[in-house]
């Protein structure tokens, strides 16, 4: 077993790292998992194509060449890629003002966006820009995806009720829906209700049961047998068969700004969602990742998607969960899924043309509802009420102003939340606990470490925005101390980096303390930080003999100092 895992680690950095090595005894399980994934993912990606405003067949295309390319070049053994609801919603909301959904220009714009995403992902790999996704906190990501889910669900009501609505964003669509509600197509609504009840009912039986696929097959057969179009139930119409045609999409230079905005928004979601999903399953299965290689895999998958006339590819939490629950333990299951999709494209597109729009809308509606993560929202509310407000704000922004605004607000809120935490750290001072051990405790007025000494720790990275807070708090501790202070020790174990403003602040602090006959001492456990402080000139100012590696050495030095200072009564 150890040799097997060692071999995995060696292959991890090479092509086929997500597939090799595998145990031959696992092949039947991988094949079954791939077939199950295909049966669930095919109707799902057809729904995502509808969300994106693209022809239904293009959703199926995302499960062919892009899926194969990612499986060959990634290192994650579990992450499944393909069309995704969040990126599909972004594409629709940004592109629909430029062209009619499904038109040649619209398809070209969307495919160009996939190519631009590939370029951005390659840049992220070369210039190590993947950190951008870290600015999307888990809290706002939950709010963002929940908002997308509600928006997606609202957008499908017209198809489920057989009516026409107007508007791009959720609220205008909802208003238009209620205005046209009196002209509901009853046969269409009946089909929608049957599909929803069936899929939800099968989920109670088993999450792995392909309820969506059976609903698709059943309503296609019913549509062919009973000629649904005659009773007012519309079908999706002609679906071309065969493999996608590879070509470079027409790039509309006049719309370059919108294209880059769409690609940038999708890029952030791709990085954040794919990394979060692959990390989660790697941790769960005690496996390591090369996330830089996975970014390359995502870039190549999006490049192939753009050249094959389909849309943006993203790591999918739902598809990944389906594959893992079905027994998949490598990307071999993805290759099996692609094989099943190939059969569908070559032989089964004609029956798909009879699929009722109500069926597809109902499937997409349920996908949207599933994106509303109520359990996580409840968990956030109970544990972090302030962060729950941030999630609600992000969700409301998506619903009221669209997905692009939601992305922008999500990033801004996450950054502001991080900055607020950095600006207001819970700093501490060194003291002895009941057992006589040194511990860092929360600060309260009048505290000191021992007579004549304060050891103070600033528990966040130090930068221009919070450096003055350090100085104000340090001086307050000195001024409010119940006993005169001789040494003030700044323990830097709470931060690892400084900027110019922070270094200048420390010089000012040293000067103020010196004027009050207080020695400024600093502990620096990180060599890089010491190098920065030496370049700033701070070490020369305070003296090399007042710089220690850790607080224990500083305390011992102070004790030695106290032996020669009769003013400190305790010593």
Long-range contacts (C-beta under 8 A, 24 or more apart in sequence): 8-287, 9-288, 12-75, 12-288, 12-289, 12-290, 13-75, 13-290, 13-293, 15-72, 15-73, 16-72, 17-74, 17-75, 17-290, 17-293, 18-71, 18-72, 18-74, 18-75, 18-76, 18-77, 18-330, 18-331, 19-71, 19-72, 19-77, 19-330, 19-331, 19-332, 19-335, 22-329, 22-330, 22-332, 26-329, 26-330, 27-332, 29-327, 29-328, 29-329, 30-327, 30-328, 30-329, 30-330, 30-332, 30-333, 30-336, 31-333, 31-336, 32-326, 32-327, 33-323, 33-326, 33-327, 33-328, 33-333, 33-336, 34-323, 34-328, 34-332, 34-333, 34-334, 34-335, 34-336, 34-337, 34-339, 34-340, 35-336, 35-337, 35-340, 36-208, 36-210, 36-322, 36-323, 36-326, 37-80, 37-319, 37-322, 37-323, 37-326, 37-328, 37-333, 37-334, 37-336, 37-337, 38-63, 38-336, 38-337, 38-340, 38-341, 38-344, 39-210, 39-213, 39-340, 40-210, 40-212, 40-213, 40-319, 40-322, 41-80, 41-82, 41-319, 41-322, 41-337, 42-213, 42-216, 42-340, 42-341, 42-344, 43-212, 43-213, 43-215, 43-216, 43-360, 43-363, 44-83, 44-212, 44-318, 44-319, 44-363, 44-367, 45-82, 45-83, 46-352, 46-355, 46-360, 46-363, 47-360, 47-363, 47-364, 47-367, 48-83, 48-84, 48-85, 48-88, 48-364, 48-367, 49-83, 49-88, 49-311, 50-159, 50-360, 50-361, 50-364, 51-85, 51-88, 51-89, 51-92, 51-152, 51-155, 51-364, 52-83, 52-87, 52-88, 52-89, 52-91, 52-92, 52-110, 52-311, 53-91, 53-92, 53-95, 53-96, 53-101, 53-102, 53-106, 53-110, 54-91, 54-101, 54-102, 54-106, 54-107, 54-110, 54-310, 54-311, 55-102, 55-107, 55-239, 56-236, 56-239, 56-352, 56-355, 56-360, 57-239, 57-240, 57-345, 57-349, 58-107, 58-244, 58-309, 58-310, 58-311, 59-83, 59-310, 60-341, 60-344, 60-345, 61-244, 61-305, 61-308, 61-309, 61-310, 61-345, 62-305, 62-310, 62-311, 62-313, 63-337, 63-338, 63-341, 64-243, 64-244, 64-308, 64-338, 64-341, 64-342, 64-345, 65-244, 65-304, 65-305, 65-308, 65-338, 66-301, 66-302, 66-304, 66-305, 66-308, 66-310, 66-313, 67-301, 67-334, 67-337, 67-338, 67-341, 68-334, 68-335, 68-338, 69-297, 69-300, 69-301, 69-304, 70-297, 70-298, 70-300, 70-301, 70-313, 70-331, 70-334, 71-331, 71-332, 71-334, 71-335, 71-338, 72-297, 72-331, 73-293, 73-296, 73-297, 73-300, 74-293, 74-294, 74-297, 74-298, 74-331, 75-289, 75-290, 75-291, 75-293, 75-294, 75-297, 76-278, 76-281, 76-282, 76-289, 76-294, 76-331, 77-285, 77-287, 77-329, 77-330, 77-331, 78-278, 78-281, 78-282, 78-285, 78-320, 78-323, 78-324, 78-328, 78-329, 79-274, 79-277, 79-278, 79-281, 79-294, 79-315, 79-320, 80-315, 80-316, 80-319, 80-320, 80-322, 80-323, 80-333, 80-334, 80-337, 81-274, 81-298, 81-301, 81-313, 81-314, 81-315, 81-316, 81-319, 82-313, 82-314, 82-316, 82-319, 83-310, 83-311, 83-312, 83-313, 83-314, 84-269, 84-273, 84-312, 84-313, 84-314, 84-315, 84-316, 85-148, 85-149, 85-152, 85-367, 85-368, 85-371, 86-144, 86-145, 86-148, 86-269, 86-273, 86-314, 86-371, 86-403, 87-266, 87-269, 87-270, 87-311, 87-312, 87-314, 88-311, 88-312, 89-148, 89-151, 89-152, 89-403, 90-262, 90-265, 90-266, 90-269, 90-403, 90-404, 90-407, 91-262, 91-266, 91-311, 91-312, 92-168, 93-168, 93-169, 93-402, 93-403, 93-404, 94-258, 94-261, 94-262, 94-265, 94-403, 94-404, 95-258, 95-262, 96-168, 97-168, 98-252, 98-255, 98-258, 105-250, 105-252, 107-249, 107-309, 108-249, 108-250, 108-251, 108-252, 109-249, 109-252, 109-255, 109-258, 109-259, 110-311, 110-312, 111-249, 111-305, 111-306, 111-307, 111-309, 111-310, 111-311, 112-249, 112-250, 112-251, 112-252, 112-259, 112-306, 113-259, 113-262, 113-263, 113-266, 113-306, 113-311, 113-312, 114-302, 114-303, 114-305, 114-306, 114-310, 114-311, 114-312, 114-313, 115-249, 115-302, 115-303, 115-306, 115-307, 116-259, 116-260, 116-262, 116-263, 116-306, 117-263, 117-266, 117-267, 117-270, 117-299, 117-302, 117-306, 117-312, 117-313, 118-299, 118-300, 118-302, 118-303, 118-306, 119-263, 119-299, 120-263, 120-264, 120-267, 121-267, 121-270, 121-271, 121-295, 121-296, 121-298, 121-299, 121-302, 122-296, 122-299, 124-267, 124-271, 124-295, 125-292, 125-295, 125-296, 125-299, 130-271, 130-275, 130-291, 130-292, 130-295, 132-267, 132-268, 132-271, 133-268, 133-271, 133-272, 133-275, 135-411, 135-414, 135-415, 135-418, 136-268, 136-272, 136-410, 136-411, 136-414, 137-387, 137-390, 137-413, 137-414, 137-417, 137-418, 138-276, 139-380, 139-384, 139-387, 139-388, 139-390, 139-391, 139-414, 139-417, 140-390, 140-391, 140-394, 140-410, 140-413, 140-414, 140-417, 141-272, 141-273, 141-276, 141-410, 142-373, 142-376, 142-377, 142-380, 142-391, 143-377, 143-390, 143-391, 143-392, 143-393, 143-394, 143-395, 143-398, 143-410, 144-394, 144-395, 144-398, 144-406, 144-407, 144-410, 145-371, 145-373, 146-371, 146-372, 146-373, 146-377, 146-391, 146-395, 147-394, 147-395, 147-396, 147-397, 147-398, 147-399, 147-403, 147-406, 148-368, 148-371, 148-398, 148-403, 148-406, 149-367, 149-368, 149-369, 149-370, 149-371, 149-372, 150-368, 150-372, 150-395, 150-398, 150-399, 151-368, 151-398, 151-399, 151-402, 151-403, 152-364, 152-365, 152-367, 152-368, 152-371, 153-365, 153-368, 153-369, 153-372, 154-368, 155-364, 155-368, 156-361, 156-362, 156-364, 156-365, 156-368, 157-361, 157-365, 158-361, 159-357, 159-358, 159-360, 159-361, 159-364, 160-188, 160-189, 160-192, 160-358, 160-361, 160-362, 160-365, 161-185, 161-188, 161-189, 161-192, 162-187, 162-188, 162-189, 162-232, 162-233, 162-234, 162-358, 168-402, 169-400, 169-401, 169-402, 170-398, 170-399, 170-400, 171-399, 171-400, 185-232, 185-233, 187-228, 187-231, 187-232, 187-233, 188-232, 188-233, 188-234, 188-356, 188-357, 188-358, 189-358, 191-219, 191-228, 191-233, 191-356, 191-358, 191-359, 191-362, 192-358, 192-359, 192-361, 192-362, 195-219, 195-358, 195-359, 195-362, 195-363, 196-362, 196-365, 196-366, 199-362, 199-363, 199-366, 200-366, 207-325, 208-322, 208-325, 208-326, 212-363, 212-366, 215-359, 215-362, 215-363, 216-355, 216-359, 216-363, 219-355, 219-356, 219-358, 219-359, 220-351, 220-352, 220-354, 220-355, 223-354, 223-355, 223-356, 224-351, 224-354, 228-354, 228-356, 233-356, 233-357, 233-358, 234-356, 234-357, 234-358, 235-353, 235-354, 235-355, 235-356, 235-357, 236-352, 236-353, 236-355, 236-356, 236-357, 236-360, 237-353, 238-353, 239-349, 239-350, 239-352, 239-353, 240-349, 241-345, 241-346, 241-347, 241-349, 241-350, 242-345, 242-346, 243-342, 243-345, 243-346, 244-308, 244-309, 244-310, 245-308, 245-309, 246-307, 246-308, 247-307, 247-309, 248-307, 249-306, 249-307, 249-309, 261-404, 262-404, 265-403, 265-404, 265-407, 266-312, 266-314, 268-407, 268-411, 269-314, 269-407, 270-298, 270-302, 270-312, 270-313, 270-314, 270-315, 271-295, 273-314, 273-315, 273-317, 274-298, 274-314, 274-315, 275-315, 276-317, 277-315, 277-316, 277-317, 277-320, 278-315, 281-320, 281-324, 285-329, 318-367, 318-370, 387-417, 390-417, 419-465, 421-460, 422-460, 422-461, 422-463, 422-465, 422-466, 423-465, 423-466, 423-469, 424-466, 424-469, 425-458, 425-459, 425-460, 425-466, 425-494, 426-459, 427-456, 427-457, 427-458, 427-459, 427-470, 427-473, 427-494, 428-456, 428-457, 428-459, 429-454, 429-455, 429-456, 429-457, 429-477, 430-455, 430-456, 430-457, 430-489, 430-491, 430-551, 430-555, 438-551, 438-552, 438-555, 443-473, 443-477, 445-476, 445-480, 446-480, 446-481, 446-482, 447-477, 447-481, 448-477, 448-481, 448-482, 448-483, 448-485, 449-489, 449-555, 450-555, 450-558, 450-570, 451-483, 451-568, 451-569, 451-570, 451-571, 452-483, 452-484, 452-485, 452-486, 452-487, 452-558, 452-562, 452-565, 452-568, 452-570, 453-485, 453-486, 453-487, 453-489, 453-555, 453-558, 454-478, 454-481, 454-485, 454-487, 454-488, 454-489, 455-489, 455-491, 455-551, 455-554, 455-555, 456-488, 456-489, 456-490, 456-491, 457-491, 457-493, 457-494, 457-551, 458-490, 458-491, 458-492, 458-494, 458-495, 459-494, 459-495, 460-494, 460-495, 461-495, 461-496, 461-497, 462-492, 462-495, 462-497, 462-498, 462-499, 462-502, 463-497, 463-498, 463-499, 463-501, 463-502, 464-499, 464-500, 464-501, 464-502, 467-501, 467-502, 467-505, 468-505, 470-502, 470-505, 470-509, 471-505, 471-508, 471-509, 471-512, 474-509, 475-509, 475-512, 478-513, 478-516, 478-518, 484-567, 485-518, 486-517, 486-518, 486-519, 486-558, 486-561, 486-565, 486-567, 486-568, 487-518, 487-519, 487-521, 487-554, 487-558, 487-561, 488-513, 488-518, 488-519, 488-520, 488-521, 489-521, 489-522, 489-523, 489-551, 489-554, 489-555, 489-558, 490-520, 490-521, 490-522, 490-523, 491-523, 491-550, 491-551, 491-554, 492-522, 492-523, 492-524, 492-525, 492-526, 492-529, 493-523, 493-525, 493-550, 493-551, 495-529, 496-526, 496-528, 496-529, 497-528, 497-529, 497-532, 498-529, 498-532, 498-533, 498-536, 500-536, 503-532, 503-533, 503-536, 503-537, 503-538, 504-536, 506-533, 506-536, 506-538, 507-536, 507-537, 507-538, 507-541, 510-538, 510-541, 510-542, 519-546, 520-546, 521-546, 521-547, 521-548, 521-554, 521-557, 521-558, 522-546, 522-547, 522-548, 523-547, 523-548, 523-549, 523-550, 523-551, 523-553, 523-554, 524-548, 524-549, 525-549, 525-550
